[in-house]
Amino acid sequence: MKQIEIEVPATGNLTDVDEAIEQAAEAAGLRTTLRGGLTEYPGATHWHFKHGSESGALEITWWPREMRLWLSVHDNRDAHWIEPAMRGIQQALNAHLRAIK
């Protein structure tokens, strides 16, 4: 599995991180196929994103309680579009989080 951790600032207003994730994914040309939670990360929001009807799925998890945000792709869900999408979303989220005060 590939995983990219996004550094989350220790202070600041993080109430719009969910919205920033969805905007970054949309800007990367992705559509949301799942938004929910994960039992192993109580209180986290977890998304699955796809690129059109192509195979593959990019997952993003935001766990506010632990101030943890990460992008991941399982080996069996990897596809040619995922690496560029991950880089673009990572850049967008890093910029958003740096601007938080």
Secondary structure, DSSP 8 states (H G I E B T S, - for coil): -EEEEE---SSS--TTHHHHHHHHHHHTT-EEEEEEEETTEEEEEEEEEE-TT-S--EEEEEEGGGTEEEEEE-GGG--TTHHHHHHHHHHHHHHHHHT--
